[in-house]
Amino acid sequence: MNSLKTFAAIMFIVFWAIEPAIAQKKPDVVYVPTREPVVDAMLRMADVKSSDVVYDLGCGDGRIVIHAAKNYGAKGVGIDIDPERIEEANENARNAGVTDDVEFIEADLFESDFSEATVVTLYLLSSLNEKLRPTLLQQLKPGTRIVSHAFSMGDWEPEKTAVVDGATIYMWTVPKRGASGAGN
């Protein structure tokens, strides 16, 4: 009986010690900021206008939606799982004077709603883009533009591709429901 109590006490201590690490969600990718020439090229490729709502999935320091708001007059939403990045993005938005036009949300991309987007930007791994693709196609309206820095969407062929400042940029447009080309 003593060994059972000892085992229970050890298990309690182990779970007490590791529970915060289990509960805290960790980013799937390492934060690497997109260089300014690439940010601008992504937004130009998507033909961003003042009527657009730009969502940046894995927004990091918020530079893409801030740039879209400041230079194109668009509204923007950044989503990131890292609270430090969200804090930094909010500070950057304050410094840029665009807090009325942008919002940053600490959340898991795979549990988020981005159905209001007319443009989605990504700088995730190809495997994450492919995992996210069914959600993008389900949530986004036909005609929504998706632009990815450096990583493709598997067998979904991009409509446009460009190399800017050494980085490859891909763009797709969400097709009409039932249209072929995007796969699932």
Protein Blocks (a to p, Z undefined) as FASTA:
>chain_A
ZZmmmmmmmmmmmmmmmmmmmmpccdfbdcddddfklmmmmmmmnopafkbccddehkln
ommmmmmmmmnopacddddfblklmmmmmmmmmmnopmmmgccddddfklcccklpcbdc
ddddfklmmmmmmmmmmmpcghiacddehiaehjaccfbdcdeehiacdddddddehiah
jaZZ
